[in-house]
Amino acid sequence: MSPDRTIPPPSKHQLAFMIWLAVFPTLAVLNLALGGPLAGLPVVVRTFVLATIAVPIVIYGLMPWLHRLRARLMSR
């Protein structure tokens, strides 16, 4: 990619797909890892615990990586 060419932000559909790509596997792994220890908790508390762990993983870990991957793919 030339230095003066910028990659536009993702469309709503691209962003939705990127979020799904980050959230689904994160929640699947967390459910597998923590399903047993959290089994006795009420569903709202379990959801709160999983969301509290999943959101930082997705926002700070996976989404920046997916944005860089998208930029590389778009620059080809």
C-alpha positions as CSV (number, residue, x, y, z in Angstrom):
1,M,0.0,0.0,0.0
2,S,1.3,3.4,-0.8
3,P,1.9,5.8,2.2
4,D,-0.8,8.2,1.0
5,R,-3.5,5.6,0.7
6,T,-5.6,5.2,3.9
7,I,-7.9,2.3,4.7
8,P,-11.4,3.5,5.4
9,P,-13.1,2.4,8.7
10,P,-15.0,-0.8,8.5
11,S,-18.6,-0.7,7.4
12,K,-21.3,-1.7,9.9
13,H,-21.4,-5.1,8.4
14,Q,-17.7,-5.6,8.5
15,L,-17.5,-4.4,12.1
16,A,-20.4,-6.7,13.1
17,F,-18.6,-9.7,11.5
18,M,-15.3,-8.7,13.2
19,I,-17.0,-8.4,16.6
20,W,-18.7,-11.8,16.1
21,L,-15.3,-13.3,15.1
22,A,-13.9,-12.0,18.4
23,V,-16.9,-12.6,20.8
24,F,-18.0,-16.1,19.8
25,P,-14.7,-18.0,20.3
26,T,-14.0,-15.9,23.4
27,L,-17.3,-16.8,25.0
28,A,-17.0,-20.4,23.9
29,V,-13.5,-20.8,25.5
30,L,-14.6,-19.0,28.7
31,N,-17.7,-21.2,29.0
32,L,-15.6,-24.3,28.6
33,A,-13.0,-23.1,31.1
34,L,-15.3,-21.6,33.7
35,G,-18.6,-23.5,33.1
36,G,-18.0,-25.8,36.0
37,P,-16.9,-23.3,38.7
38,L,-19.8,-20.9,37.7
39,A,-22.5,-23.6,37.3
40,G,-24.0,-23.0,40.7
41,L,-24.4,-19.2,40.2
42,P,-27.6,-17.6,39.0
43,V,-27.6,-16.9,35.2
44,V,-27.3,-13.1,35.6
45,V,-24.3,-13.5,37.8
46,R,-22.7,-16.0,35.5
47,T,-23.3,-13.6,32.5
48,F,-21.8,-10.7,34.5
49,V,-18.7,-12.7,35.3
50,L,-18.2,-13.9,31.7
51,A,-18.9,-10.4,30.2
52,T,-16.5,-8.8,32.7
53,I,-13.7,-11.2,31.5
54,A,-14.7,-11.3,27.8
55,V,-15.1,-7.6,27.0
56,P,-11.5,-6.6,27.8
57,I,-10.2,-9.7,25.9
58,V,-12.2,-8.7,22.9
59,I,-11.6,-4.9,23.0
60,Y,-8.0,-4.8,24.0
61,G,-6.7,-8.1,22.6
62,L,-8.7,-9.4,19.6
63,M,-10.2,-6.3,18.0
64,P,-6.9,-4.5,17.4
65,W,-5.5,-7.7,15.8
66,L,-8.6,-8.0,13.6
67,H,-8.4,-4.3,12.6
68,R,-4.7,-4.9,11.5
69,L,-5.7,-8.0,9.7
70,R,-8.5,-6.2,7.9
71,A,-6.1,-3.4,6.9
72,R,-3.6,-5.9,5.5
73,L,-6.3,-7.6,3.5
74,M,-7.7,-4.3,2.2
75,S,-4.3,-3.1,1.1
76,R,-3.8,-6.0,-1.3
